[in-house]
């Protein structure tokens, strides 16, 4: 028996192809979903998008790429960039979702894999919440389905007792599902995706039924191989994905831009000071992270030892956000070297023995000798005292 209708426990407001609510986010929401935070931009794109759209897509592939990369619409509406990076990377990712191949966003930590995944789902389906968060303890039920055991014991196996996973719901509704940190999920649980991605069906043997994916369904997974606890994908599963590698920012200017934009967004939700007052400190944090990450100073003259941490763009955003909070609550509201020094130290020195040696060497041979960095040098010395 084939079943393509929506599972009964799904929110009735999302029946069929009806769009998820994309109204204005509540002002007290700490982190609105992408489809809420950027509802106005998505609506403007939809209103002016006259290009062909795949089945059940809210926007055309061109409009999805414009939403992620930014641009100006014919009526003057400005679409802010959500991803700063190579255009071709985004185009390939969007095109993949328009085919029957699933998308795997691969990259080192901090390359915006989750961010891109969320915004792709929001632009394509109007709903980024069909999410499976991968961990070492993620069970197979999180990807396939589970059971309401009270109903199961009372009435036996039935559709009413079945609890659909986000992936099953996406299949039934023709939407985009997301699986974060796929390589953290145990290998046997990962492989439960093989039938879903190859046959586009999810068997329910207890009921003698199956859920067949309707047009519009696809899946975005993210993964990296730099963290501990990684479970390699089987060759069978990897073949079901089209892999797109998200690179680190190519230039310091691009990374400064990314950090500034994200800190501004986070800061607005936390009522923190405006970022422009701290652009110089952002540039210094980014410079330190890039030099230690690359193992060489920006001018290429001095080789450096790299610490054990990734020193990603995401960590730079965290350091600057923490510094802004310090400046707002314990300073004059202006981001200064003393506000970011402790955060930089914490990001660099993950291994107290080896990383501290790397940091001290960098501090004394590079930071100390750099013109205009005396305040940063003193703040870092004090933070590490």
C-alpha positions in Angstrom: 0.0 0.0 0.0 1.4 3.4 -0.9 0.7 6.5 1.2 1.5 10.0 0.0 -0.9 11.9 2.2 0.4 13.9 5.1 0.8 12.1 8.5 -2.1 12.9 10.8 0.0 14.4 13.5 1.3 17.2 11.3 0.2 20.7 12.0 -3.0 21.2 9.8 -1.9 24.7 8.9 0.8 23.0 6.7 -1.5 20.7 4.8 -0.7 20.0 1.1 1.3 22.7 -0.5 0.1 25.6 1.7 3.1 27.7 2.7 4.3 27.9 6.3 3.7 31.1 8.1 6.2 33.6 7.0 4.9 36.6 8.9 7.0 39.1 10.8 8.9 37.5 13.6 7.9 38.4 17.1 10.1 41.0 18.6 10.9 38.9 21.7 12.2 36.0 19.6 15.9 35.7 20.2 16.7 34.0 16.9 13.8 34.0 14.4 13.8 31.3 11.7 15.1 32.6 8.4 11.7 32.6 6.8 10.5 34.9 9.5 13.5 37.2 9.9 13.7 37.9 6.2 10.0 37.5 5.4 9.8 40.9 3.6 12.7 40.1 1.3 11.2 36.7 0.5 7.8 38.3 -0.3 9.4 40.9 -2.5 11.3 38.3 -4.4 8.2 36.1 -4.8 6.2 39.1 -6.1 8.7 40.0 -8.8 9.9 36.5 -9.7 8.5 35.6 -13.1 11.0 32.8 -13.9 10.0 29.1 -13.9 9.8 27.4 -10.5 10.2 23.7 -9.8 7.1 22.0 -8.3 6.2 23.4 -4.8 9.1 25.9 -4.8 8.3 29.3 -3.4 10.9 30.9 -5.6 12.7 30.2 -8.9 16.3 28.9 -8.7 17.4 32.4 -9.8 15.5 34.1 -7.0 16.8 31.6 -4.4 20.4 32.4 -5.5 19.6 36.2 -5.4 18.1 35.7 -1.9 21.4 34.1 -0.6 23.9 36.3 -2.5 22.0 39.6 -2.3 21.1 42.1 -5.0 18.7 44.9 -6.0 15.3 44.1 -7.5 13.8 46.1 -10.4 11.5 48.0 -8.0 14.6 49.0 -5.9 14.1 46.5 -3.1 17.5 45.6 -1.7 18.1 42.0 -0.9 20.8 41.6 1.7 23.5 39.0 1.2 23.1 35.9 3.5 26.3 34.2 2.2 29.5 36.0 1.2 31.4 33.6 -1.1 31.7 32.3 -4.6 28.5 32.7 -6.6 29.1 29.4 -8.4 29.0 27.5 -5.1 25.5 28.8 -4.4 24.3 28.2 -8.0 25.4 24.6 -7.9 23.8 24.1 -4.5 20.5 25.6 -5.7 20.6 23.6 -9.0 21.1 20.4 -7.1 17.9 20.9 -5.1 16.0 21.3 -8.3 17.1 17.8 -9.3 16.5 14.4 -7.7 19.9 14.5 -6.0 20.3 15.4 -2.3 22.7 18.2 -1.3 25.7 17.7 1.0 27.3 20.9 2.2 30.8 20.0 3.2 33.5 22.2 4.8 35.5 22.9 7.9 33.7 24.2 11.0 32.6 27.8 10.6 32.1 28.0 6.9 28.4 28.8 7.2 27.1 25.3 6.3 24.2 25.5 8.7 23.5 29.1 7.8 23.3 28.3 4.1 21.3 25.2 4.7 18.7 27.1 6.7 18.4 29.9 4.1 18.2 27.5 1.2 15.3 25.7 2.9 13.5 29.0 3.8 13.8 30.2 0.2 12.8 27.0 -1.5 10.1 25.7 0.8 9.2 28.7 3.0 10.0 26.4 6.0 13.5 25.8 7.5 12.2 23.9 10.6 12.1 20.3 9.2 15.4 19.6 10.9 17.2 16.6 12.2 20.2 17.6 14.4 22.9 15.0 14.1 24.6 13.8 17.3 26.3 10.6 18.4 23.0 9.6 20.0 20.7 10.4 17.1 18.4 7.3 16.8 17.0 5.9 13.5 13.5 7.2 14.6 14.7 10.8 14.2 15.2 10.1 10.4 12.3 7.6 9.8 9.5 7.7 12.3 8.7 6.9 15.9 5.6 5.8 17.9 3.3 7.3 20.4 3.6 4.4 22.8 0.4 5.2 24.8 -1.6 4.9 21.6 0.5 2.0 20.4 -0.3 0.0 23.5 -3.9 1.0 23.6 -4.8 0.4 20.0 -1.9 -1.3 18.3 0.1 0.0 15.3 -1.9 2.7 13.4 -1.3 5.9 11.6 -2.6 7.8 14.7 0.1 6.1 16.8 2.9 7.0 14.3 5.1 10.0 15.0 6.6 11.3 11.7 10.1 12.5 11.5 11.0 15.8 9.9 12.2 13.8 6.9 8.9 11.9 6.6 6.9 15.2 6.8 9.1 16.8 4.1 8.5 13.8 1.9 4.7 13.9 2.4 4.5 17.7 1.9 7.0 18.1 -0.9 9.4 20.3 1.2 13.1 20.5 2.0 14.4 18.5 5.0 17.6 19.3 6.7 20.1 17.0 8.5 22.8 18.8 10.4 26.1 17.3 11.2 25.4 14.1 9.2 28.8 12.6 10.0 28.1 12.8 13.8 25.2 10.3 13.4 26.1 6.6 13.8 26.8 4.9 10.5 23.9 2.5 10.7 21.5 5.4 11.3 23.0 7.4 8.5 22.3 4.5 6.1 18.6 4.7 6.8 18.7 7.6 4.4 19.7 5.4 1.5 16.3 4.1 0.6 14.7 7.5 1.1 17.2 9.2 -1.2 17.4 6.5 -3.9 13.8 5.2 -4.0 12.2 8.3 -2.7 10.1 6.2 -0.4 10.0 5.4 3.3 8.6 1.9 4.1 6.4 1.5 7.2 6.5 -2.3 7.6 4.5 -2.3 10.8 1.5 -1.0 8.8 2.3 -2.6 5.5 2.4 0.9 4.0 5.0 3.4 2.7 5.3 7.1 2.4 6.2 8.2 -1.1 7.9 11.5 -1.6 5.9 14.0 -3.6 7.4 16.4 -6.1 9.3 19.2 -4.3 10.9 17.0 -1.7 14.7 17.1 -1.3 17.2 17.0 1.5 20.1 19.2 2.6 22.8 17.7 4.8 25.8 19.3 6.4 29.1 17.7 7.5 32.7 18.3 8.3 35.6 16.1 9.0 37.6 18.2 11.3 35.8 17.6 14.6 36.3 14.5 16.8 33.7 11.8 16.7 33.2 11.8 13.0 31.6 8.8 11.3 32.5 8.5 7.7 29.7 8.2 5.2 29.4 4.9 3.4 30.1 5.0 -0.3 26.5 4.0 -1.0 25.2 7.0 0.9 27.8 9.4 -0.4 26.7 8.5 -4.0 23.2 9.7 -3.2 24.5 13.2 -2.6 25.9 16.0 -4.7 28.7 17.4 -2.6 29.3 21.1 -2.5 32.3 22.3 -0.5 32.0 25.7 1.2 35.4 27.3 1.4 36.8 29.6 4.0 36.6 33.3 3.1 39.2 34.1 0.4 40.3 37.5 1.6 40.5 39.3 5.0 38.1 41.9 3.7 35.5 39.3 2.9 35.9 37.7 6.4 35.6 41.1 8.1 32.4 41.7 6.1 30.9 38.4 7.2 31.8 38.9 10.8 30.5 42.5 10.8 27.2 41.5 9.2 26.5 38.6 11.5 27.5 40.5 14.7 25.2 43.3 13.7 22.3 40.8 13.3 23.0 39.1 16.6 23.7 42.5 18.3 20.3 43.9 17.3 18.5 41.0 19.0 20.6 41.5 22.2 20.5 45.3 22.2 24.2 45.6 21.9 26.1 48.7 20.5 26.4 49.3 16.8 29.2 47.4 15.1 30.7 50.3 13.1 32.3 51.6 16.4 34.3 48.4 16.6 35.3 47.7 13.0 39.0 48.1 13.8 38.8 45.5 16.5 36.9 43.1 14.2 39.7 43.5 11.7 42.3 42.7 14.3 40.4 39.6 15.5 40.1 38.4 11.9 43.8 39.0 11.2 44.9 37.0 14.2 42.6 34.1 13.4 43.6 34.0 9.7 47.3 34.2 10.4 47.3 31.5 13.0 44.9 29.4 10.9 47.1 29.8 7.8 50.4 29.4 9.6 51.9 32.5 8.2 51.6 36.3 8.7 49.5 38.4 6.3 52.7 39.7 4.6 54.0 36.2 4.1 57.3 36.9 5.8 56.9 35.0 9.0 55.9 31.3 9.3 53.8 30.5 12.4 52.7 27.5 14.3 49.0 26.8 14.2 47.0 25.9 17.3 44.8 22.9 17.6 41.5 24.8 17.2 39.9 25.7 13.9 39.8 29.5 14.5 36.8 29.7 12.2 34.8 32.7 11.1 32.0 31.5 13.4 34.4 31.7 16.3 35.4 35.2 15.3 31.8 36.2 15.4 31.4 34.7 18.9 34.5 36.5 20.1 33.3 39.9 18.8 29.8 39.4 20.0 31.1 38.6 23.5 33.4 41.7 23.3 30.4 43.9 22.4 28.5 42.6 25.4 31.5 43.5 27.6 31.7 46.9 26.1 27.9 47.5 26.6 27.6 46.3 30.1 31.0 47.0 31.7 32.5 49.7 29.4 31.5 52.8 27.4 29.8 50.9 24.6 32.7 51.2 22.2 34.5 47.9 21.3 38.1 48.0 22.4 41.1 45.6 22.5 40.4 44.8 26.1 36.9 43.6 25.3 38.0 41.0 22.8 41.4 39.9 24.3 39.9 37.2 26.6 37.8 35.8 23.8 40.7 35.6 21.4 42.8 33.8 24.1 40.0 31.3 24.8 39.5 30.6 21.1 43.2 30.1 20.4 44.3 28.2 23.6 42.2 25.0 23.5 45.1 22.7 24.6 46.5 24.4 27.7 50.0 23.0 27.1 50.7 23.1 23.3 48.4 26.0 22.3 49.6 28.3 25.0 53.2 28.0 23.6 51.9 28.8 20.1 50.0 31.8 21.4 52.8 33.2 23.4 55.2 32.9 20.5 52.8 34.7 18.2 52.1 37.4 20.7 55.8 38.2 21.3 57.1 37.8 17.8 54.2 39.2 15.7 51.7 41.2 17.8 54.3 43.0 19.9 56.2 44.3 16.9 53.1 45.4 14.8 52.5 49.1 14.5 49.3 50.3 16.1 48.7 47.1 18.0 50.3 48.1 21.4 46.9 48.2 23.1 45.9 44.8 21.7 49.3 43.4 22.9 48.8 44.8 26.4 45.2 43.5 26.6 46.2 40.0 25.5 49.1 39.9 28.0 46.7 40.9 30.8 44.1 38.4 29.7 46.7 35.6 29.8 48.4 36.6 33.1 
